Amino acid sequence: MAYQGVVSPSTITQQLNYNRFDVKRTMKEAQGQIRQLLSDFADPTKDLVIDGMRFTASQKYGAAASLALTDKMSKLSDTTTTILSVFTELYKLEKSIGGAS
C-alpha cells in the first residue's frame, strides 16, 4: 500500500461523524479474511480468490498470485493497525476531555 500523505482532520471528521462503527466486528472480519486467505493458499486443491481475481490451484503458487496475496495481506495489516490506532487515540481524547477515570 502506497503512502497517501497526511489525512486532514476534516476528512476524518466527515468519515467518523454520525457513523456507527463496531471495532470488534471490523477486526474479526479482517482476521477472518486473513485466516481464509491463508487456508485457501495452504490447500493445494483449492482455488485462491483475492479481490475478485481467481487463481486456480495450479496458478496460485506463481508470481502473480504471490504478489496479489502479499498486497492483500499488507492492506489488511495496515487496515487493522490504523483502526486500532485511531480508536486508541479517540479513547484517550474522550478520557482527557470527559475526565472519566
DRENLO-238805 format. One line per field, with one value per residue (C-alpha): residue number from 1; residue in one letter; x, y, z. Coordinates in nm, 4 decimals. Last residue first. Layout:
n: c(NUM, ...) $
res: c(A, ...) $
X: c(X, ...) $
Y: c(Y, ...) $
Z: c(Z, ...) $
# end
This chain:
n: c(101, 100, 99, 98, 97, 96, 95, 94, 93, 92, 91, 90, 89, 88, 87, 86, 85, 84, 83, 82, 81, 80, 79, 78, 77, 76, 75, 74, 73, 72, 71, 70, 69, 68, 67, 66, 65, 64, 63, 62, 61, 60, 59, 58, 57, 56, 55, 54, 53, 52, 51, 50, 49, 48, 47, 46, 45, 44, 43, 42, 41, 40, 39, 38, 37, 36, 35, 34, 33, 32, 31, 30, 29, 28, 27, 26, 25, 24, 23, 22, 21, 20, 19, 18, 17, 16, 15, 14, 13, 12, 11, 10, 9, 8, 7, 6, 5, 4, 3, 2, 1) $
res: c(S, A, G, G, I, S, K, E, L, K, Y, L, E, T, F, V, S, L, I, T, T, T, T, D, S, L, K, S, M, K, D, T, L, A, L, S, A, A, A, G, Y, K, Q, S, A, T, F, R, M, G, D, I, V, L, D, K, T, P, D, A, F, D, S, L, L, Q, R, I, Q, G, Q, A, E, K, M, T, R, K, V, D, F, R, N, Y, N, L, Q, Q, T, I, T, S, P, S, V, V, G, Q, Y, A, M) $
X: c(-1.1445, -1.3513, -1.2239, -1.4503, -1.1961, -0.8962, -1.0925, -1.2560, -0.9165, -0.7520, -1.0387, -1.0153, -0.6403, -0.6936, -0.9724, -0.7488, -0.4552, -0.6635, -0.8298, -0.4980, -0.3295, -0.6227, -0.6200, -0.2433, -0.2494, -0.5392, -0.3625, -0.0369, -0.2210, -0.3849, -0.0534, 0.1228, -0.1601, -0.1612, 0.2185, 0.2032, -0.0758, 0.1204, 0.4482, 0.3109, 0.1947, -0.1701, -0.1572, -0.2004, -0.4824, -0.6531, -0.6072, -0.9282, -0.9168, -1.2218, -1.0276, -0.8183, -0.9678, -0.7458, -0.8531, -0.8449, -0.6644, -0.3218, -0.4707, -0.2199, -0.3340, -0.7001, -0.6243, -0.4029, -0.6678, -0.9442, -0.7473, -0.6635, -1.0252, -1.1424, -0.8897, -1.0270, -1.3848, -1.2982, -1.1322, -1.4384, -1.6699, -1.4596, -1.4364, -1.8097, -1.8622, -2.1802, -2.1375, -2.2747, -1.9334, -1.6476, -1.5915, -1.6639, -1.4417, -1.1587, -1.1826, -1.1929, -0.8821, -0.6856, -0.5232, -0.1444, 0.0103, -0.1031, 0.1696, 0.1479, 0.0000) $
Y: c(0.7680, 0.9933, 1.3495, 1.3986, 1.5724, 1.3581, 1.0319, 1.1193, 1.2055, 0.8873, 0.6789, 0.8576, 0.7884, 0.4186, 0.4198, 0.5671, 0.3397, 0.0218, 0.1060, 0.2013, -0.1217, -0.3278, -0.1508, -0.1709, -0.5451, -0.5976, -0.3939, -0.5853, -0.9172, -0.8075, -0.6960, -1.0181, -1.2260, -1.0326, -1.0667, -1.4373, -1.4831, -1.3043, -1.4830, -1.8353, -2.0547, -1.9803, -2.0846, -2.4635, -2.4342, -2.1767, -1.8083, -1.6086, -1.2313, -1.0851, -0.9145, -1.2275, -1.5657, -1.8726, -2.2031, -2.5022, -2.8338, -2.7348, -2.6112, -2.3693, -2.0714, -2.1333, -2.1537, -1.8469, -1.6480, -1.7675, -1.6772, -1.3329, -1.2701, -1.3871, -1.1570, -0.8639, -0.9599, -1.0011, -0.6585, -0.4995, -0.6725, -0.5627, -0.2036, -0.1619, 0.1657, 0.3648, 0.6576, 1.0009, 1.1594, 0.9246, 0.9890, 1.3613, 1.4027, 1.2136, 1.4334, 1.7462, 1.6309, 1.6150, 1.2866, 1.3023, 1.1536, 0.8682, 0.6178, 0.3315, 0.0000) $
Z: c(3.5392, 3.3194, 3.2787, 2.9829, 2.7638, 2.8642, 2.8501, 2.5202, 2.3716, 2.5014, 2.3632, 2.0286, 2.0224, 2.0834, 1.8248, 1.5593, 1.6378, 1.6411, 1.3121, 1.1539, 1.2608, 1.1338, 0.7980, 0.7541, 0.8195, 0.5803, 0.3125, 0.3626, 0.3421, 0.0173, -0.1328, -0.0330, -0.1766, -0.5048, -0.5343, -0.4571, -0.7107, -0.9814, -0.9014, -0.9183, -0.6298, -0.7018, -1.0646, -1.0316, -0.7782, -0.9958, -0.9239, -0.9289, -0.9102, -0.7360, -0.4599, -0.3997, -0.4883, -0.4455, -0.5938, -0.3645, -0.4197, -0.2843, 0.0466, 0.2011, -0.0054, 0.0757, 0.4492, 0.4398, 0.2539, 0.4883, 0.8027, 0.6669, 0.5702, 0.9126, 1.0814, 0.8826, 0.9702, 1.3386, 1.3426, 1.1854, 1.4310, 1.7278, 1.6067, 1.5545, 1.3781, 1.3983, 1.1697, 1.2541, 1.2397, 1.1504, 0.7802, 0.7919, 1.0974, 0.9306, 0.6235, 0.8400, 1.0282, 0.7015, 0.6039, 0.5904, 0.2807, 0.0558, 0.1411, -0.1053, 0.0000) $
# end
